[in-house]
Amino acid sequence: MSTYKPTEHDGLTKSGEPDKRLSSEHGFGGSDGPDPVEAGRKGGQASGGSADGESGSGGDNYKPSEHGGLKKDGTEDQRTKSTHGFGGDSGPDPVEEGKKGGSQ
């Protein structure tokens, strides 16, 4: 006995009804809905991205690490200091600390 496959019969079940598992109304899958690639491009452009994957902001991201550790308002960004954890040059070497293992 062979298995009936709706995909081999234009998406129809044995009784001739459309198999809902093959439509986009079922959720993911099917080809009668919008193209997911095109929908993703539209969503990316709406949020400031562009179709070619580049940021649409034109480089407006302020990085304290490129400004001496200072935020836009001139105050020091704690994330760039060694007291924040393994983020700075002074303090324990992360490689050596990792070799020691987990909590001791």
N, CA, C and O atoms as CSV, one atom per row, in Angstrom:
chain,resi,resn,atom,element,x,y,z
A,1,MET,N,N,0.843,-1.183,0.000
A,1,MET,CA,C,0.000,0.000,0.000
A,1,MET,C,C,0.885,1.241,0.000
A,1,MET,O,O,1.787,1.366,0.828
A,2,SER,N,N,0.629,2.143,-0.915
A,2,SER,CA,C,1.423,3.372,-0.984
A,2,SER,C,C,0.745,4.479,-0.183
A,2,SER,O,O,-0.461,4.442,0.062
A,3,THR,N,N,1.535,5.450,0.212
A,3,THR,CA,C,1.030,6.581,0.984
A,3,THR,C,C,0.594,7.684,0.034
A,3,THR,O,O,1.336,8.065,-0.871
A,4,TYR,N,N,-0.608,8.191,0.243
A,4,TYR,CA,C,-1.133,9.280,-0.573
A,4,TYR,C,C,-0.479,10.582,-0.131
A,4,TYR,O,O,-0.486,10.903,1.057
A,5,LYS,N,N,0.081,11.326,-1.060
A,5,LYS,CA,C,0.750,12.587,-0.754
A,5,LYS,C,C,0.042,13.730,-1.476
A,5,LYS,O,O,0.097,13.815,-2.703
A,6,PRO,N,N,-0.626,14.612,-0.722
A,6,PRO,CA,C,-1.316,15.736,-1.347
A,6,PRO,C,C,-0.393,16.617,-2.192
A,6,PRO,O,O,-0.840,17.236,-3.158
A,7,THR,N,N,0.884,16.675,-1.835
A,7,THR,CA,C,1.809,17.502,-2.617
A,7,THR,C,C,1.981,16.971,-4.030
A,7,THR,O,O,2.365,17.716,-4.933
A,8,GLU,N,N,1.699,15.691,-4.227
A,8,GLU,CA,C,1.810,15.099,-5.556
A,8,GLU,C,C,0.485,15.144,-6.315
A,8,GLU,O,O,0.402,14.675,-7.450
A,9,HIS,N,N,-0.557,15.711,-5.687
A,9,HIS,CA,C,-1.885,15.770,-6.302
A,9,HIS,C,C,-2.458,17.182,-6.214
A,9,HIS,O,O,-3.617,17.363,-5.842
A,10,ASP,N,N,-1.649,18.176,-6.556
A,10,ASP,CA,C,-2.069,19.589,-6.573
A,10,ASP,C,C,-2.630,20.066,-5.238
A,10,ASP,O,O,-3.496,20.940,-5.210
A,11,GLY,N,N,-2.149,19.503,-4.133
A,11,GLY,CA,C,-2.584,19.948,-2.818
A,11,GLY,C,C,-3.950,19.452,-2.400
A,11,GLY,O,O,-4.537,19.990,-1.461
A,12,LEU,N,N,-4.474,18.437,-3.075
A,12,LEU,CA,C,-5.802,17.910,-2.736
A,12,LEU,C,C,-5.675,16.614,-1.947
A,12,LEU,O,O,-4.798,15.793,-2.217
A,13,THR,N,N,-6.561,16.440,-0.970
A,13,THR,CA,C,-6.604,15.193,-0.211
A,13,THR,C,C,-7.258,14.112,-1.064
A,13,THR,O,O,-7.704,14.383,-2.179
A,14,LYS,N,N,-7.314,12.894,-0.546
A,14,LYS,CA,C,-7.936,11.789,-1.285
A,14,LYS,C,C,-9.374,12.114,-1.655
A,14,LYS,O,O,-9.852,11.706,-2.713
A,15,SER,N,N,-10.074,12.855,-0.780
A,15,SER,CA,C,-11.480,13.182,-1.034
A,15,SER,C,C,-11.638,14.348,-2.011
A,15,SER,O,O,-12.760,14.689,-2.384
A,16,GLY,N,N,-10.540,14.958,-2.426
A,16,GLY,CA,C,-10.617,16.063,-3.373
A,16,GLY,C,C,-10.646,17.439,-2.722
A,16,GLY,O,O,-10.664,18.453,-3.419
A,17,GLU,N,N,-10.651,17.483,-1.389
A,17,GLU,CA,C,-10.648,18.762,-0.664
A,17,GLU,C,C,-9.222,19.319,-0.618
A,17,GLU,O,O,-8.258,18.554,-0.631
A,18,PRO,N,N,-9.086,20.640,-0.565
A,18,PRO,CA,C,-7.737,21.214,-0.426
A,18,PRO,C,C,-7.127,20.828,0.926
A,18,PRO,O,O,-7.787,20.917,1.961
A,19,ASP,N,N,-5.882,20.407,0.903
A,19,ASP,CA,C,-5.185,20.049,2.138
A,19,ASP,C,C,-4.688,21.338,2.787
A,19,ASP,O,O,-3.799,22.001,2.253
A,20,LYS,N,N,-5.258,21.693,3.937
A,20,LYS,CA,C,-4.953,22.960,4.599
A,20,LYS,C,C,-3.510,23.034,5.078
A,20,LYS,O,O,-2.999,24.126,5.326
A,21,ARG,N,N,-2.849,21.900,5.212
A,21,ARG,CA,C,-1.447,21.915,5.634
A,21,ARG,C,C,-0.553,22.521,4.565
A,21,ARG,O,O,0.582,22.898,4.855
A,22,LEU,N,N,-1.035,22.620,3.356
A,22,LEU,CA,C,-0.234,23.135,2.256
A,22,LEU,C,C,-0.530,24.596,1.949
A,22,LEU,O,O,-0.026,25.121,0.956
A,23,SER,N,N,-1.324,25.260,2.760
A,23,SER,CA,C,-1.634,26.668,2.515
A,23,SER,C,C,-0.996,27.534,3.581
A,23,SER,O,O,-0.643,27.045,4.654
A,24,SER,N,N,-0.846,28.816,3.293
A,24,SER,CA,C,-0.254,29.724,4.272
A,24,SER,C,C,-1.216,30.004,5.417
A,24,SER,O,O,-0.793,30.515,6.454
A,25,GLU,N,N,-2.497,29.684,5.260
A,25,GLU,CA,C,-3.456,29.873,6.346
A,25,GLU,C,C,-3.128,28.955,7.516
A,25,GLU,O,O,-3.510,29.226,8.655
A,26,HIS,N,N,-2.424,27.877,7.231
A,26,HIS,CA,C,-2.052,26.920,8.273
A,26,HIS,C,C,-0.922,27.475,9.138
A,26,HIS,O,O,-0.717,26.994,10.253
A,27,GLY,N,N,-0.211,28.438,8.670
A,27,GLY,CA,C,0.945,28.977,9.386
A,27,GLY,C,C,2.094,29.069,8.414
A,27,GLY,O,O,1.957,29.656,7.341
A,28,PHE,N,N,3.209,28.505,8.769
A,28,PHE,CA,C,4.368,28.536,7.882
A,28,PHE,C,C,4.212,27.482,6.807
A,28,PHE,O,O,3.590,26.444,7.030
A,29,GLY,N,N,4.764,27.743,5.666
A,29,GLY,CA,C,4.687,26.803,4.569
A,29,GLY,C,C,3.661,27.248,3.554
A,29,GLY,O,O,2.933,28.217,3.773
A,30,GLY,N,N,3.608,26.554,2.470
A,30,GLY,CA,C,2.679,26.930,1.408
A,30,GLY,C,C,3.273,28.040,0.571
A,30,GLY,O,O,4.206,28.722,0.994
A,31,SER,N,N,2.733,28.217,-0.608
A,31,SER,CA,C,3.290,29.231,-1.497
A,31,SER,C,C,2.252,30.252,-1.919
A,31,SER,O,O,2.485,31.019,-2.853
A,32,ASP,N,N,1.090,30.276,-1.235
A,32,ASP,CA,C,0.060,31.218,-1.654
A,32,ASP,C,C,0.084,32.508,-0.838
A,32,ASP,O,O,-0.822,33.331,-0.966
A,33,GLY,N,N,1.092,32.695,-0.011
A,33,GLY,CA,C,1.204,33.917,0.789
A,33,GLY,C,C,2.296,34.820,0.247
A,33,GLY,O,O,2.836,34.569,-0.830
A,34,PRO,N,N,2.623,35.870,0.987
A,34,PRO,CA,C,3.675,36.776,0.536
A,34,PRO,C,C,5.042,36.094,0.582
A,34,PRO,O,O,5.267,35.183,1.380
A,35,ASP,N,N,5.932,36.539,-0.268
A,35,ASP,CA,C,7.292,36.019,-0.299
A,35,ASP,C,C,8.004,36.457,0.983
A,35,ASP,O,O,8.129,37.660,1.216
A,36,PRO,N,N,8.475,35.526,1.825
A,36,PRO,CA,C,9.094,35.913,3.092
A,36,PRO,C,C,10.346,36.772,2.915
A,36,PRO,O,O,10.647,37.603,3.771
A,37,VAL,N,N,11.071,36.585,1.829
A,37,VAL,CA,C,12.266,37.395,1.591
A,37,VAL,C,C,11.871,38.846,1.339
A,37,VAL,O,O,12.471,39.762,1.900
A,38,GLU,N,N,10.861,39.054,0.496
A,38,GLU,CA,C,10.404,40.419,0.217
A,38,GLU,C,C,9.806,41.062,1.463
A,38,GLU,O,O,10.040,42.243,1.719
A,39,ALA,N,N,9.044,40.306,2.233
A,39,ALA,CA,C,8.450,40.847,3.455
A,39,ALA,C,C,9.537,41.248,4.440
A,39,ALA,O,O,9.404,42.262,5.125
A,40,GLY,N,N,10.601,40.475,4.521
A,40,GLY,CA,C,11.716,40.807,5.404
A,40,GLY,C,C,12.433,42.065,4.975
A,40,GLY,O,O,12.841,42.872,5.810
A,41,ARG,N,N,12.589,42.235,3.664
A,41,ARG,CA,C,13.235,43.456,3.166
A,41,ARG,C,C,12.410,44.687,3.521
A,41,ARG,O,O,12.954,45.710,3.938
A,42,LYS,N,N,11.097,44.581,3.353
A,42,LYS,CA,C,10.230,45.717,3.678
A,42,LYS,C,C,10.311,46.035,5.163
A,42,LYS,O,O,10.356,47.204,5.548
A,43,GLY,N,N,10.329,45.009,5.994
A,43,GLY,CA,C,10.422,45.221,7.432
A,43,GLY,C,C,11.737,45.857,7.825
A,43,GLY,O,O,11.770,46.737,8.685
A,44,GLY,N,N,12.821,45.424,7.205
A,44,GLY,CA,C,14.132,45.996,7.496
A,44,GLY,C,C,14.226,47.448,7.094
A,44,GLY,O,O,14.833,48.247,7.808
A,45,GLN,N,N,13.639,47.810,5.968
A,45,GLN,CA,C,13.671,49.198,5.520
A,45,GLN,C,C,12.839,50.075,6.436
A,45,GLN,O,O,13.200,51.225,6.685
A,46,ALA,N,N,11.728,49.549,6.943
A,46,ALA,CA,C,10.867,50.336,7.821
A,46,ALA,C,C,11.554,50.627,9.147
A,46,ALA,O,O,11.248,51.628,9.795
A,47,SER,N,N,12.493,49.749,9.564
A,47,SER,CA,C,13.157,49.942,10.850
A,47,SER,C,C,14.496,50.642,10.716
A,47,SER,O,O,15.255,50.702,11.683
A,48,GLY,N,N,14.806,51.172,9.541
A,48,GLY,CA,C,16.037,51.931,9.371
A,48,GLY,C,C,17.107,51.205,8.592
A,48,GLY,O,O,18.153,51.786,8.304
A,49,GLY,N,N,16.880,49.950,8.241
A,49,GLY,CA,C,17.851,49.211,7.449
A,49,GLY,C,C,17.642,49.492,5.976
A,49,GLY,O,O,16.849,50.355,5.599
A,50,SER,N,N,18.363,48.751,5.147
A,50,SER,CA,C,18.190,48.917,3.710
A,50,SER,C,C,18.171,47.548,3.059
A,50,SER,O,O,18.514,46.550,3.693
A,51,ALA,N,N,17.778,47.495,1.814
A,51,ALA,CA,C,17.619,46.225,1.118
A,51,ALA,C,C,18.947,45.504,0.931
A,51,ALA,O,O,18.964,44.278,0.820
A,52,ASP,N,N,20.070,46.236,0.893
A,52,ASP,CA,C,21.352,45.589,0.676
A,52,ASP,C,C,22.016,45.146,1.975
A,52,ASP,O,O,23.154,44.676,1.956
A,53,GLY,N,N,21.324,45.289,3.098
A,53,GLY,CA,C,21.843,44.824,4.369
A,53,GLY,C,C,22.656,45.848,5.117
A,53,GLY,O,O,23.038,45.609,6.263
A,54,GLU,N,N,22.932,46.978,4.509
A,54,GLU,CA,C,23.696,48.020,5.179
A,54,GLU,C,C,22.789,48.812,6.094
A,54,GLU,O,O,21.580,48.881,5.875
A,55,SER,N,N,23.363,49.401,7.103
A,55,SER,CA,C,22.592,50.222,8.034
A,55,SER,C,C,22.143,51.488,7.331
A,55,SER,O,O,22.922,52.111,6.609
A,56,GLY,N,N,20.907,51.867,7.535
A,56,GLY,CA,C,20.382,53.071,6.921
A,56,GLY,C,C,20.650,54.311,7.742
A,56,GLY,O,O,20.228,55.402,7.360
A,57,SER,N,N,21.350,54.170,8.876
A,57,SER,CA,C,21.551,55.306,9.762
A,57,SER,C,C,22.689,56.203,9.315
A,57,SER,O,O,22.827,57.316,9.821
A,58,GLY,N,N,23.516,55.739,8.369
A,58,GLY,CA,C,24.612,56.571,7.903
A,58,GLY,C,C,25.724,56.704,8.928
A,58,GLY,O,O,26.458,57.693,8.897
A,59,GLY,N,N,25.878,55.750,9.834
A,59,GLY,CA,C,26.957,55.783,10.807
A,59,GLY,C,C,26.672,56.667,11.997
A,59,GLY,O,O,27.603,57.233,12.570
A,60,ASP,N,N,25.436,56.804,12.387
A,60,ASP,CA,C,25.067,57.661,13.505
A,60,ASP,C,C,25.225,56.976,14.857
A,60,ASP,O,O,24.891,57.572,15.881
A,61,ASN,N,N,25.719,55.755,14.893
A,61,ASN,CA,C,25.869,55.044,16.162
A,61,ASN,C,C,27.072,55.602,16.905
A,61,ASN,O,O,28.205,55.471,16.441
A,62,TYR,N,N,26.835,56.221,18.051
A,62,TYR,CA,C,27.900,56.790,18.872
A,62,TYR,C,C,28.536,55.674,19.681
A,62,TYR,O,O,27.843,54.923,20.367
A,63,LYS,N,N,29.852,55.567,19.602
A,63,LYS,CA,C,30.570,54.527,20.322
A,63,LYS,C,C,31.518,55.178,21.320
A,63,LYS,O,O,32.510,55.790,20.924
A,64,PRO,N,N,31.221,55.051,22.617
A,64,PRO,CA,C,32.096,55.649,23.628
A,64,PRO,C,C,33.541,55.178,23.514
A,64,PRO,O,O,34.460,55.935,23.830
A,65,SER,N,N,33.757,53.944,23.069
A,65,SER,CA,C,35.125,53.437,22.950
A,65,SER,C,C,35.929,54.215,21.914
A,65,SER,O,O,37.159,54.195,21.951
A,66,GLU,N,N,35.257,54.896,20.995
A,66,GLU,CA,C,35.940,55.708,19.985
A,66,GLU,C,C,36.061,57.165,20.409
A,66,GLU,O,O,36.577,57.994,19.660
A,67,HIS,N,N,35.582,57.477,21.617
A,67,HIS,CA,C,35.612,58.859,22.106
A,67,HIS,C,C,36.187,58.923,23.513
A,67,HIS,O,O,35.672,59.644,24.368
A,68,GLY,N,N,37.263,58.164,23.754
A,68,GLY,CA,C,37.934,58.214,25.048
A,68,GLY,C,C,37.097,57.699,26.201
A,68,GLY,O,O,37.349,58.066,27.349
A,69,GLY,N,N,36.118,56.868,25.933
A,69,GLY,CA,C,35.281,56.315,26.990
A,69,GLY,C,C,34.184,57.248,27.458
A,69,GLY,O,O,33.560,57.003,28.490
A,70,LEU,N,N,33.939,58.321,26.709
A,70,LEU,CA,C,32.909,59.285,27.101
A,70,LEU,C,C,31.635,59.076,26.305
A,70,LEU,O,O,31.673,58.801,25.106
A,71,LYS,N,N,30.492,59.210,26.995
A,71,LYS,CA,C,29.196,59.132,26.329
A,71,LYS,C,C,28.914,60.453,25.625
A,71,LYS,O,O,29.673,61.412,25.766
A,72,LYS,N,N,27.825,60.502,24.869
A,72,LYS,CA,C,27.455,61.723,24.143
A,72,LYS,C,C,27.330,62.925,25.067
A,72,LYS,O,O,27.678,64.043,24.688
A,73,ASP,N,N,26.832,62.695,26.281
A,73,ASP,CA,C,26.633,63.814,27.206
A,73,ASP,C,C,27.916,64.210,27.934
A,73,ASP,O,O,27.889,65.120,28.762
A,74,GLY,N,N,29.043,63.545,27.644
A,74,GLY,CA,C,30.326,63.906,28.233
A,74,GLY,C,C,30.684,63.143,29.491
A,74,GLY,O,O,31.812,63.253,29.971
A,75,THR,N,N,29.758,62.374,30.039
A,75,THR,CA,C,30.062,61.591,31.233
A,75,THR,C,C,30.767,60.301,30.839
A,75,THR,O,O,30.660,59.839,29.703
A,76,GLU,N,N,31.493,59.724,31.805
A,76,GLU,CA,C,32.262,58.523,31.527
A,76,GLU,C,C,31.347,57.304,31.426
A,76,GLU,O,O,30.462,57.106,32.258
A,77,ASP,N,N,31.574,56.497,30.402
A,77,ASP,CA,C,30.801,55.270,30.211
A,77,ASP,C,C,31.458,54.166,31.034
A,77,ASP,O,O,32.593,53.776,30.759
A,78,GLN,N,N,30.754,53.668,32.034
A,78,GLN,CA,C,31.306,52.666,32.945
A,78,GLN,C,C,31.662,51.359,32.235
A,78,GLN,O,O,32.495,50.596,32.724
A,79,ARG,N,N,31.042,51.101,31.097
A,79,ARG,CA,C,31.323,49.854,30.380
A,79,ARG,C,C,32.733,49.819,29.827
A,79,ARG,O,O,33.237,48.739,29.516
A,80,THR,N,N,33.387,50.966,29.694
A,80,THR,CA,C,34.738,51.009,29.143
A,80,THR,C,C,35.804,50.935,30.233
A,80,THR,O,O,36.995,50.960,29.922
A,81,LYS,N,N,35.408,50.844,31.495
A,81,LYS,CA,C,36.362,50.801,32.604
A,81,LYS,C,C,36.603,49.368,33.056
A,81,LYS,O,O,35.734,48.507,32.917
A,82,SER,N,N,37.796,49.121,33.599
A,82,SER,CA,C,38.127,47.772,34.054
A,82,SER,C,C,37.317,47.375,35.274
A,82,SER,O,O,37.165,46.183,35.539
A,83,THR,N,N,36.797,48.327,36.020
A,83,THR,CA,C,36.009,47.993,37.205
A,83,THR,C,C,34.646,47.424,36.830
A,83,THR,O,O,33.911,46.938,37.689
A,84,HIS,N,N,34.320,47.485,35.560
A,84,HIS,CA,C,33.038,46.963,35.084
A,84,HIS,C,C,33.082,45.445,34.919
A,84,HIS,O,O,32.041,44.822,34.707
A,85,GLY,N,N,34.244,44.853,35.011
A,85,GLY,CA,C,34.384,43.410,34.811
A,85,GLY,C,C,35.604,43.162,33.965
A,85,GLY,O,O,36.667,43.718,34.238
A,86,PHE,N,N,35.479,42.348,32.953
A,86,PHE,CA,C,36.604,42.054,32.073
A,86,PHE,C,C,36.676,43.042,30.914
A,86,PHE,O,O,37.184,42.689,29.850
A,87,GLY,N,N,36.188,44.254,31.083
A,87,GLY,CA,C,36.097,45.181,29.966
A,87,GLY,C,C,37.286,46.072,29.740
A,87,GLY,O,O,37.359,46.702,28.685
A,88,GLY,N,N,38.232,46.168,30.664
A,88,GLY,CA,C,39.338,47.100,30.494
A,88,GLY,C,C,40.673,46.407,30.385
A,88,GLY,O,O,40.754,45.180,30.339
A,89,ASP,N,N,41.734,47.223,30.344
A,89,ASP,CA,C,43.085,46.688,30.216
A,89,ASP,C,C,43.652,46.245,31.560
A,89,ASP,O,O,44.415,45.280,31.618
A,90,SER,N,N,43.290,46.934,32.639
A,90,SER,CA,C,43.818,46.541,33.942
A,90,SER,C,C,42.893,45.507,34.572
A,90,SER,O,O,41.740,45.355,34.169
A,91,GLY,N,N,43.415,44.809,35.556
A,91,GLY,CA,C,42.605,43.783,36.197
A,91,GLY,C,C,43.026,42.403,35.761
A,91,GLY,O,O,44.033,42.253,35.070
A,92,PRO,N,N,42.279,41.394,36.150
A,92,PRO,CA,C,42.683,40.012,35.834
A,92,PRO,C,C,42.596,39.729,34.340
A,92,PRO,O,O,41.754,40.274,33.625
A,93,ASP,N,N,43.496,38.858,33.895
A,93,ASP,CA,C,43.509,38.440,32.493
A,93,ASP,C,C,42.380,37.433,32.286
A,93,ASP,O,O,42.364,36.391,32.942
A,94,PRO,N,N,41.441,37.718,31.395
A,94,PRO,CA,C,40.305,36.811,31.196
A,94,PRO,C,C,40.725,35.405,30.787
A,94,PRO,O,O,40.070,34.433,31.162
A,95,VAL,N,N,41.804,35.283,30.024
A,95,VAL,CA,C,42.259,33.962,29.596
A,95,VAL,C,C,42.714,33.156,30.805
A,95,VAL,O,O,42.349,31.991,30.960
A,96,GLU,N,N,43.523,33.794,31.670
A,96,GLU,CA,C,44.009,33.100,32.864
A,96,GLU,C,C,42.865,32.759,33.808
A,96,GLU,O,O,42.840,31.673,34.387
A,97,GLU,N,N,41.928,33.670,33.966
A,97,GLU,CA,C,40.779,33.410,34.836
A,97,GLU,C,C,39.940,32.264,34.286
A,97,GLU,O,O,39.403,31.460,35.048
A,98,GLY,N,N,39.827,32.192,32.973
A,98,GLY,CA,C,39.071,31.113,32.348
A,98,GLY,C,C,39.727,29.762,32.538
A,98,GLY,O,O,39.043,28.751,32.694
A,99,LYS,N,N,41.068,29.740,32.526
A,99,LYS,CA,C,41.798,28.486,32.726
A,99,LYS,C,C,41.573,27.930,34.126
A,99,LYS,O,O,41.624,26.718,34.334
A,100,LYS,N,N,41.324,28.824,35.091
A,100,LYS,CA,C,41.096,28.392,36.469
A,100,LYS,C,C,39.770,27.648,36.598
A,100,LYS,O,O,39.594,26.843,37.513
A,101,GLY,N,N,38.862,27.909,35.708
A,101,GLY,CA,C,37.578,27.223,35.741
A,101,GLY,C,C,36.495,28.064,36.377
A,101,GLY,O,O,36.658,29.266,36.586
A,102,GLY,N,N,35.391,27.415,36.679
A,102,GLY,CA,C,34.215,28.102,37.223
A,102,GLY,C,C,34.409,28.545,38.652
A,102,GLY,O,O,35.538,28.762,39.094
A,103,SER,N,N,33.319,28.681,39.375
A,103,SER,CA,C,33.371,29.181,40.751
A,103,SER,C,C,34.185,28.234,41.621
A,103,SER,O,O,34.106,27.012,41.489
A,104,GLN,N,N,34.972,28.831,42.518
A,104,GLN,CA,C,35.863,28.015,43.349
A,104,GLN,C,C,35.666,28.323,44.795
A,104,GLN,O,O,36.329,27.734,45.648
